């Protein structure tokens, strides 16, 4: 069938043929004020012993209080219970200052359950930091920081690629604050978040341009160490408690998944160790972060949740099954933050603490070149186009089918009889509740739309789901322009997240170059989560939004991007 006859409703839909007139909105959000949170944490390790296991050892890290110029945590009421009781308990402090606990069982004959609990009070205070007055290169450093300047197998700060890039990024820096910001801005702008990358070291991250929290931390540490900044890796836990920061025209919402996380701390003379998350925050981390362990890289910060064992040659299995449960119960939470916005040269969102002088991003973005008017010969009649080139666009990466409730640990590479923690976290939003959600996508040429897929997990309930396709109206979702066929909610046949496709094929809908929004709608009582990735993988910085159901505006900008897939056809000759 000739594809030109497959969209009979095209003349009625020419209103969708809009120009891309709203530029990407990239923001550096400078925060002033404070956060104060109180959490009760509970971590449970369940380990299945088996016949032939001669010894089982579980290592944990007791969190310690910590204070910096922007972030402080105070830990109390630590408790540790084991069933059955361990045959031996050992406590010691390692060379990095981590407080290590080891529990040892001889010939365990039943499952082992260990529960650790504590209360953590975290505070963030964001006032002007004196970073513009800290010289670069750094002056003489304390000897205890020397280990955090050395290269490692995962932080290859001596590699030529790392050294060259570090020098290029910092060559115009007038002070330490500018040098650090130049490196962090480059990482945020050039590295995309993925949940389960093939490698975690700094060089691999630089080459593949993507990674999870370990990759961001290792690459940041490598570039910073190559520039003379002592940088250590931090492992900890993040709480899944969102917070909002209001501006004059909108509100930004930030949230992390509940689970294991990795970030960094850099040392600056006069300021000490300053935490930051190379994925999203500069010179601070929020009160949703709990610091557990520090080291030179994530190959060293392995102690919390480390499982080791010995077994006989006749053992029935090769390794035990291990299940970890992390619970974070917020008891208090206060957020008093104001924001100042600055433009960034890439479609990302970066949080920053205020500094006592202008840094790189504060110098203002370079003016954009004038947009040329399209030549007369570029004009065309949509009805004359022949759509035959299949295309797929969107934020496509997610761990399809992964059961987050029972993620198996993998043995460490080259190490026998050892299982380490992983950093797989379920980044998802409950989307069939009291709030509505919209995700933007952009097309740069005419597109005959076939379907749009979302990465969803159905946890129960009954009803229907469908998508509204909306035009862009001043950077926000406009009125509905088209609606997909509904999809009946069915009980999940397999755990995890899967593509759910919403068909527009019956409408013969052609989209012109521009920004569009998809809004998930539902009827009945389905319980559905929509998977997202940290940061902005492919779309505009302000392209993920929410609002209370029934509200007329979409003021709330979300600092992540939902996973979606747009399928259709491009014209053969364009």
PyMOL commands that set and color helices and strands:
alter all, ss='L'
color gray80, all
select helices_A, chain A and resi 3-5+10-16+130-133+143-149+160-170+176-190+202-208+213-226+360-363+376-378+382-384+404-406+505-507
alter helices_A, ss='H'
color red, helices_A
select strands_A, chain A and resi 27-47+53-62+66-67+71-83+88-93+99-106+112-126+192-193+210-211+231-238+243-246+251-254+259-268+272-276+281-282+289-295+306-311+322-343+349-353+387-395+418-419+428-430+435-443+447-460+463-473+476-483+487-488+498-503+510-511+514-524+527-534+544-548+556-558+560-562+564-571
alter strands_A, ss='S'
color yellow, strands_A
deselect
rebuild
show_as cartoon
